Amino acid sequence: MSSSRRALQLASLGTLAFGFLTGKAIAISWGVEGVGYQSAIVGAGSLAALFSTFAIGNVLPEMAVANPESGPRDFGRAFAKAAGLAALPSVGLAVLVTLPELSRSFDPIAVSVAITLAAAGSVLLAFRAVSLSVFASGSAAARFQFISAAVTSATIVIAVFTAPIAVLPLAIGAGVVLGPIIGVVSTRSFGSDAGGGREISAGALIRRSLPTYGSSLLSAGAVAVAPLIMLNLAGAAPTGLLRAVTSLGGLPSAVVIPAIALHFYPIASQRMAAGEAIDDVVSESVGNLAGKASLGAVALAVAAPLALWLAYSASFVSAAAALAVIACAGAIRAVGLHGAYLLLAAGRRRAYLAAESCAAGVLLIGTVLAGLTARVVGASIAVWLSAAAYLAFVKIALGRPRAGGVQVNLRIPLRVVVLQLLAIAAAVVWGVLLAHGVLR
């Protein structure tokens, strides 16, 4: 394993650990509803950031290869202009879909400010991480992510134990923006802020992003909107449970996804652009990263009640079956993302957009149905179906390359299939126990 990929995985583990520390503090002090409010504010900030970042994680590696004479500062200025144009309507939309429910418990101005801060922090986090991975190193990006997560967690936890619940929105917003700011300051020595010889226009960046911008809004936007749907249809308590199982269930895949995006994708893009073979890189990465995610999913599914109790509180144990299902979905998504990035590297953006649209549609429809019945396990099944549809779509697309394209066989290792079946079996067991009142 390369040092960059190892560093990114370790940073992901640290980021998740800080996230669970924050969730634990909120669950202890403010209960299931407090976690639900946190989910809504973070989700709203992420939604606004999605509209403002123009799929920078996908666009910047491609543009850096196509414009080798331009440096990170050139891209940074173009990105700042583009993000600034989209910021006001993006934040306005996020506030509009969140404020009606949150204003019942918090001051509307505080909620609006918190969402604005969360959006700003999410935008800065997205650009700086990919910029460091492209122009400095994966290790530099890992350091930035770790420091950002540590500062964000510390800010929120201190507020949780020293201030009343009325300041929860502002504490979350301040933490989300302060973390990346400190992270940027701490990584300036990595030499990723130098200018280049050719300026990049904001218009060029936006035009380059359009093929993948819509897909990013559909996929990541659906994930960001899910807690807001649950909040408005079912209330804060089910939203808190959904936040818990999503955070914990995403743990196995979250450890490996940054390595897929920031390590596998740039290498795949460079090798495919040079006309080099890619099968060995794909097989090694899928077997290693998806295998780890699947093994982690089984462990988490088997220990779901204990994990929820340790990470949050006894009030969350009833969501054990939902946690097991979402853990399975994360492992499937890890395989599918390899295929999605291969489509992008091959320039097949329409196929990529179609895959993201399919997955987002399944997730949104399923979440709405789950919200109407206030069933968190239903929302988790929607996540699993979305991941399965995504994997099936990209696998079929890669097997049918366009004229002159390169065919890549995205093999699913047998170990991943077996581990998936074991995790699903654990989910069934917890569902039966819940139905008989054992886990209530």
Secondary structure as a PSIPRED ss2 file (coil, helix, strand):
# PSIPRED VFORMAT (PSIPRED V4.0)

   1 M C   1.000  0.000  0.000
   2 S C   1.000  0.000  0.000
   3 S H   0.000  1.000  0.000
   4 S H   0.000  1.000  0.000
   5 R H   0.000  1.000  0.000
   6 R H   0.000  1.000  0.000
   7 A H   0.000  1.000  0.000
   8 L H   0.000  1.000  0.000
   9 Q H   0.000  1.000  0.000
  10 L H   0.000  1.000  0.000
  11 A H   0.000  1.000  0.000
  12 S H   0.000  1.000  0.000
  13 L H   0.000  1.000  0.000
  14 G H   0.000  1.000  0.000
  15 T H   0.000  1.000  0.000
  16 L H   0.000  1.000  0.000
  17 A H   0.000  1.000  0.000
  18 F H   0.000  1.000  0.000
  19 G H   0.000  1.000  0.000
  20 F H   0.000  1.000  0.000
  21 L H   0.000  1.000  0.000
  22 T H   0.000  1.000  0.000
  23 G H   0.000  1.000  0.000
  24 K H   0.000  1.000  0.000
  25 A H   0.000  1.000  0.000
  26 I H   0.000  1.000  0.000
  27 A H   0.000  1.000  0.000
  28 I H   0.000  1.000  0.000
  29 S H   0.000  1.000  0.000
  30 W H   0.000  1.000  0.000
  31 G H   0.000  1.000  0.000
  32 V H   0.000  1.000  0.000
  33 E H   0.000  1.000  0.000
  34 G H   0.000  1.000  0.000
  35 V H   0.000  1.000  0.000
  36 G H   0.000  1.000  0.000
  37 Y H   0.000  1.000  0.000
  38 Q H   0.000  1.000  0.000
  39 S H   0.000  1.000  0.000
  40 A H   0.000  1.000  0.000
  41 I H   0.000  1.000  0.000
  42 V H   0.000  1.000  0.000
  43 G H   0.000  1.000  0.000
  44 A H   0.000  1.000  0.000
  45 G H   0.000  1.000  0.000
  46 S H   0.000  1.000  0.000
  47 L H   0.000  1.000  0.000
  48 A H   0.000  1.000  0.000
  49 A H   0.000  1.000  0.000
  50 L H   0.000  1.000  0.000
  51 F H   0.000  1.000  0.000
  52 S H   0.000  1.000  0.000
  53 T H   0.000  1.000  0.000
  54 F C   1.000  0.000  0.000
  55 A C   1.000  0.000  0.000
  56 I H   0.000  1.000  0.000
  57 G H   0.000  1.000  0.000
  58 N H   0.000  1.000  0.000
  59 V H   0.000  1.000  0.000
  60 L H   0.000  1.000  0.000
  61 P H   0.000  1.000  0.000
  62 E H   0.000  1.000  0.000
  63 M H   0.000  1.000  0.000
  64 A H   0.000  1.000  0.000
  65 V H   0.000  1.000  0.000
  66 A H   0.000  1.000  0.000
  67 N C   1.000  0.000  0.000
  68 P C   1.000  0.000  0.000
  69 E C   1.000  0.000  0.000
  70 S C   1.000  0.000  0.000
  71 G C   1.000  0.000  0.000
  72 P H   0.000  1.000  0.000
  73 R H   0.000  1.000  0.000
  74 D H   0.000  1.000  0.000
  75 F H   0.000  1.000  0.000
  76 G H   0.000  1.000  0.000
  77 R H   0.000  1.000  0.000
  78 A H   0.000  1.000  0.000
  79 F H   0.000  1.000  0.000
  80 A H   0.000  1.000  0.000
  81 K H   0.000  1.000  0.000
  82 A H   0.000  1.000  0.000
  83 A H   0.000  1.000  0.000
  84 G H   0.000  1.000  0.000
  85 L H   0.000  1.000  0.000
  86 A H   0.000  1.000  0.000
  87 A H   0.000  1.000  0.000
  88 L H   0.000  1.000  0.000
  89 P H   0.000  1.000  0.000
  90 S H   0.000  1.000  0.000
  91 V H   0.000  1.000  0.000
  92 G H   0.000  1.000  0.000
  93 L H   0.000  1.000  0.000
  94 A H   0.000  1.000  0.000
  95 V H   0.000  1.000  0.000
  96 L H   0.000  1.000  0.000
  97 V H   0.000  1.000  0.000
  98 T H   0.000  1.000  0.000
  99 L H   0.000  1.000  0.000
 100 P H   0.000  1.000  0.000
 101 E H   0.000  1.000  0.000
 102 L H   0.000  1.000  0.000
 103 S C   1.000  0.000  0.000
 104 R C   1.000  0.000  0.000
 105 S C   1.000  0.000  0.000
 106 F C   1.000  0.000  0.000
 107 D C   1.000  0.000  0.000
 108 P H   0.000  1.000  0.000
 109 I H   0.000  1.000  0.000
 110 A H   0.000  1.000  0.000
 111 V H   0.000  1.000  0.000
 112 S H   0.000  1.000  0.000
 113 V H   0.000  1.000  0.000
 114 A H   0.000  1.000  0.000
 115 I H   0.000  1.000  0.000
 116 T H   0.000  1.000  0.000
 117 L H   0.000  1.000  0.000
 118 A H   0.000  1.000  0.000
 119 A H   0.000  1.000  0.000
 120 A H   0.000  1.000  0.000
 121 G H   0.000  1.000  0.000
 122 S H   0.000  1.000  0.000
 123 V H   0.000  1.000  0.000
 124 L H   0.000  1.000  0.000
 125 L H   0.000  1.000  0.000
 126 A H   0.000  1.000  0.000
 127 F H   0.000  1.000  0.000
 128 R H   0.000  1.000  0.000
 129 A H   0.000  1.000  0.000
 130 V H   0.000  1.000  0.000
 131 S H   0.000  1.000  0.000
 132 L H   0.000  1.000  0.000
 133 S H   0.000  1.000  0.000
 134 V H   0.000  1.000  0.000
 135 F H   0.000  1.000  0.000
 136 A C   1.000  0.000  0.000
 137 S C   1.000  0.000  0.000
 138 G H   0.000  1.000  0.000
 139 S H   0.000  1.000  0.000
 140 A H   0.000  1.000  0.000
 141 A H   0.000  1.000  0.000
 142 A H   0.000  1.000  0.000
 143 R H   0.000  1.000  0.000
 144 F H   0.000  1.000  0.000
 145 Q H   0.000  1.000  0.000
 146 F H   0.000  1.000  0.000
 147 I H   0.000  1.000  0.000
 148 S H   0.000  1.000  0.000
 149 A H   0.000  1.000  0.000
 150 A H   0.000  1.000  0.000
 151 V H   0.000  1.000  0.000
 152 T H   0.000  1.000  0.000
 153 S H   0.000  1.000  0.000
 154 A H   0.000  1.000  0.000
 155 T H   0.000  1.000  0.000
 156 I H   0.000  1.000  0.000
 157 V H   0.000  1.000  0.000
 158 I H   0.000  1.000  0.000
 159 A H   0.000  1.000  0.000
 160 V H   0.000  1.000  0.000
 161 F H   0.000  1.000  0.000
 162 T H   0.000  1.000  0.000
 163 A C   1.000  0.000  0.000
 164 P C   1.000  0.000  0.000
 165 I H   0.000  1.000  0.000
 166 A H   0.000  1.000  0.000
 167 V H   0.000  1.000  0.000
 168 L H   0.000  1.000  0.000
 169 P H   0.000  1.000  0.000
 170 L H   0.000  1.000  0.000
 171 A H   0.000  1.000  0.000
 172 I H   0.000  1.000  0.000
 173 G H   0.000  1.000  0.000
 174 A H   0.000  1.000  0.000
 175 G H   0.000  1.000  0.000
 176 V H   0.000  1.000  0.000
 177 V H   0.000  1.000  0.000
 178 L H   0.000  1.000  0.000
 179 G H   0.000  1.000  0.000
 180 P H   0.000  1.000  0.000
 181 I H   0.000  1.000  0.000
 182 I H   0.000  1.000  0.000
 183 G H   0.000  1.000  0.000
 184 V H   0.000  1.000  0.000
 185 V H   0.000  1.000  0.000
 186 S H   0.000  1.000  0.000
 187 T C   1.000  0.000  0.000
 188 R H   0.000  1.000  0.000
 189 S H   0.000  1.000  0.000
 190 F H   0.000  1.000  0.000
 191 G C   1.000  0.000  0.000
 192 S C   1.000  0.000  0.000
 193 D C   1.000  0.000  0.000
 194 A C   1.000  0.000  0.000
 195 G C   1.000  0.000  0.000
 196 G C   1.000  0.000  0.000
 197 G C   1.000  0.000  0.000
 198 R C   1.000  0.000  0.000
 199 E C   1.000  0.000  0.000
 200 I C   1.000  0.000  0.000
 201 S C   1.000  0.000  0.000
 202 A H   0.000  1.000  0.000
 203 G H   0.000  1.000  0.000
 204 A H   0.000  1.000  0.000
 205 L H   0.000  1.000  0.000
 206 I H   0.000  1.000  0.000
 207 R H   0.000  1.000  0.000
 208 R H   0.000  1.000  0.000
 209 S H   0.000  1.000  0.000
 210 L H   0.000  1.000  0.000
 211 P H   0.000  1.000  0.000
 212 T H   0.000  1.000  0.000
 213 Y H   0.000  1.000  0.000
 214 G H   0.000  1.000  0.000
 215 S H   0.000  1.000  0.000
 216 S H   0.000  1.000  0.000
 217 L H   0.000  1.000  0.000
 218 L H   0.000  1.000  0.000
 219 S H   0.000  1.000  0.000
 220 A H   0.000  1.000  0.000
 221 G H   0.000  1.000  0.000
 222 A H   0.000  1.000  0.000
 223 V H   0.000  1.000  0.000
 224 A H   0.000  1.000  0.000
 225 V H   0.000  1.000  0.000
 226 A H   0.000  1.000  0.000
 227 P H   0.000  1.000  0.000
 228 L H   0.000  1.000  0.000
 229 I H   0.000  1.000  0.000
 230 M H   0.000  1.000  0.000
 231 L H   0.000  1.000  0.000
 232 N H   0.000  1.000  0.000
 233 L H   0.000  1.000  0.000
 234 A H   0.000  1.000  0.000
 235 G C   1.000  0.000  0.000
 236 A H   0.000  1.000  0.000
 237 A H   0.000  1.000  0.000
 238 P H   0.000  1.000  0.000
 239 T H   0.000  1.000  0.000
 240 G H   0.000  1.000  0.000
 241 L H   0.000  1.000  0.000
 242 L H   0.000  1.000  0.000
 243 R H   0.000  1.000  0.000
 244 A H   0.000  1.000  0.000
 245 V H   0.000  1.000  0.000
 246 T H   0.000  1.000  0.000
 247 S H   0.000  1.000  0.000
 248 L H   0.000  1.000  0.000
 249 G H   0.000  1.000  0.000
 250 G C   1.000  0.000  0.000
 251 L H   0.000  1.000  0.000
 252 P H   0.000  1.000  0.000
 253 S H   0.000  1.000  0.000
 254 A H   0.000  1.000  0.000
 255 V H   0.000  1.000  0.000
 256 V H   0.000  1.000  0.000
 257 I H   0.000  1.000  0.000
 258 P H   0.000  1.000  0.000
 259 A H   0.000  1.000  0.000
 260 I H   0.000  1.000  0.000
 261 A H   0.000  1.000  0.000
 262 L H   0.000  1.000  0.000
 263 H H   0.000  1.000  0.000
 264 F H   0.000  1.000  0.000
 265 Y H   0.000  1.000  0.000
 266 P H   0.000  1.000  0.000
 267 I H   0.000  1.000  0.000
 268 A H   0.000  1.000  0.000
 269 S H   0.000  1.000  0.000
 270 Q H   0.000  1.000  0.000
 271 R H   0.000  1.000  0.000
 272 M H   0.000  1.000  0.000
 273 A H   0.000  1.000  0.000
 274 A C   1.000  0.000  0.000
 275 G C   1.000  0.000  0.000
 276 E C   1.000  0.000  0.000
 277 A C   1.000  0.000  0.000
 278 I C   1.000  0.000  0.000
 279 D H   0.000  1.000  0.000
 280 D H   0.000  1.000  0.000
 281 V H   0.000  1.000  0.000
 282 V H   0.000  1.000  0.000
 283 S H   0.000  1.000  0.000
 284 E H   0.000  1.000  0.000
 285 S H   0.000  1.000  0.000
 286 V H   0.000  1.000  0.000
 287 G H   0.000  1.000  0.000
 288 N H   0.000  1.000  0.000
 289 L H   0.000  1.000  0.000
 290 A H   0.000  1.000  0.000
 291 G H   0.000  1.000  0.000
 292 K H   0.000  1.000  0.000
 293 A H   0.000  1.000  0.000
 294 S H   0.000  1.000  0.000
 295 L H   0.000  1.000  0.000
 296 G H   0.000  1.000  0.000
 297 A H   0.000  1.000  0.000
 298 V H   0.000  1.000  0.000
 299 A H   0.000  1.000  0.000
 300 L H   0.000  1.000  0.000
 301 A H   0.000  1.000  0.000
 302 V H   0.000  1.000  0.000
 303 A C   1.000  0.000  0.000
 304 A H   0.000  1.000  0.000
 305 P H   0.000  1.000  0.000
 306 L H   0.000  1.000  0.000
 307 A H   0.000  1.000  0.000
 308 L H   0.000  1.000  0.000
 309 W H   0.000  1.000  0.000
 310 L H   0.000  1.000  0.000
 311 A H   0.000  1.000  0.000
 312 Y C   1.000  0.000  0.000
 313 S C   1.000  0.000  0.000
 314 A H   0.000  1.000  0.000
 315 S H   0.000  1.000  0.000
 316 F H   0.000  1.000  0.000
 317 V H   0.000  1.000  0.000
 318 S H   0.000  1.000  0.000
 319 A H   0.000  1.000  0.000
 320 A H   0.000  1.000  0.000
 321 A H   0.000  1.000  0.000
 322 A H   0.000  1.000  0.000
 323 L H   0.000  1.000  0.000
 324 A H   0.000  1.000  0.000
 325 V H   0.000  1.000  0.000
 326 I H   0.000  1.000  0.000
 327 A H   0.000  1.000  0.000
 328 C H   0.000  1.000  0.000
 329 A H   0.000  1.000  0.000
 330 G H   0.000  1.000  0.000
 331 A H   0.000  1.000  0.000
 332 I H   0.000  1.000  0.000
 333 R H   0.000  1.000  0.000
 334 A H   0.000  1.000  0.000
 335 V H   0.000  1.000  0.000
 336 G H   0.000  1.000  0.000
 337 L H   0.000  1.000  0.000
 338 H H   0.000  1.000  0.000
 339 G H   0.000  1.000  0.000
 340 A H   0.000  1.000  0.000
 341 Y H   0.000  1.000  0.000
 342 L H   0.000  1.000  0.000
 343 L H   0.000  1.000  0.000
 344 L H   0.000  1.000  0.000
 345 A H   0.000  1.000  0.000
 346 A C   1.000  0.000  0.000
 347 G C   1.000  0.000  0.000
 348 R C   1.000  0.000  0.000
 349 R H   0.000  1.000  0.000
 350 R H   0.000  1.000  0.000
 351 A H   0.000  1.000  0.000
 352 Y H   0.000  1.000  0.000
 353 L H   0.000  1.000  0.000
 354 A H   0.000  1.000  0.000
 355 A H   0.000  1.000  0.000
 356 E H   0.000  1.000  0.000
 357 S H   0.000  1.000  0.000
 358 C H   0.000  1.000  0.000
 359 A H   0.000  1.000  0.000
 360 A H   0.000  1.000  0.000
 361 G H   0.000  1.000  0.000
 362 V H   0.000  1.000  0.000
 363 L H   0.000  1.000  0.000
 364 L H   0.000  1.000  0.000
 365 I H   0.000  1.000  0.000
 366 G H   0.000  1.000  0.000
 367 T H   0.000  1.000  0.000
 368 V H   0.000  1.000  0.000
 369 L H   0.000  1.000  0.000
 370 A H   0.000  1.000  0.000
 371 G H   0.000  1.000  0.000
 372 L H   0.000  1.000  0.000
 373 T H   0.000  1.000  0.000
 374 A C   1.000  0.000  0.000
 375 R C   1.000  0.000  0.000
 376 V H   0.000  1.000  0.000
 377 V H   0.000  1.000  0.000
 378 G H   0.000  1.000  0.000
 379 A H   0.000  1.000  0.000
 380 S H   0.000  1.000  0.000
 381 I H   0.000  1.000  0.000
 382 A H   0.000  1.000  0.000
 383 V H   0.000  1.000  0.000
 384 W H   0.000  1.000  0.000
 385 L H   0.000  1.000  0.000
 386 S H   0.000  1.000  0.000
 387 A H   0.000  1.000  0.000
 388 A H   0.000  1.000  0.000
 389 A H   0.000  1.000  0.000
 390 Y H   0.000  1.000  0.000
 391 L H   0.000  1.000  0.000
 392 A H   0.000  1.000  0.000
 393 F H   0.000  1.000  0.000
 394 V H   0.000  1.000  0.000
 395 K H   0.000  1.000  0.000
 396 I H   0.000  1.000  0.000
 397 A H   0.000  1.000  0.000
 398 L H   0.000  1.000  0.000
 399 G H   0.000  1.000  0.000
 400 R C   1.000  0.000  0.000
 401 P C   1.000  0.000  0.000
 402 R C   1.000  0.000  0.000
 403 A C   1.000  0.000  0.000
 404 G C   1.000  0.000  0.000
 405 G C   1.000  0.000  0.000
 406 V C   1.000  0.000  0.000
 407 Q C   1.000  0.000  0.000
 408 V C   1.000  0.000  0.000
 409 N C   1.000  0.000  0.000
 410 L C   1.000  0.000  0.000
 411 R C   1.000  0.000  0.000
 412 I C   1.000  0.000  0.000
 413 P C   1.000  0.000  0.000
 414 L H   0.000  1.000  0.000
 415 R H   0.000  1.000  0.000
 416 V H   0.000  1.000  0.000
 417 V H   0.000  1.000  0.000
 418 V H   0.000  1.000  0.000
 419 L H   0.000  1.000  0.000
 420 Q H   0.000  1.000  0.000
 421 L H   0.000  1.000  0.000
 422 L H   0.000  1.000  0.000
 423 A H   0.000  1.000  0.000
 424 I H   0.000  1.000  0.000
 425 A H   0.000  1.000  0.000
 426 A H   0.000  1.000  0.000
 427 A H   0.000  1.000  0.000
 428 V H   0.000  1.000  0.000
 429 V H   0.000  1.000  0.000
 430 W H   0.000  1.000  0.000
 431 G H   0.000  1.000  0.000
 432 V H   0.000  1.000  0.000
 433 L H   0.000  1.000  0.000
 434 L H   0.000  1.000  0.000
 435 A H   0.000  1.000  0.000
 436 H C   1.000  0.000  0.000
 437 G C   1.000  0.000  0.000
 438 V C   1.000  0.000  0.000
 439 L C   1.000  0.000  0.000
 440 R C   1.000  0.000  0.000
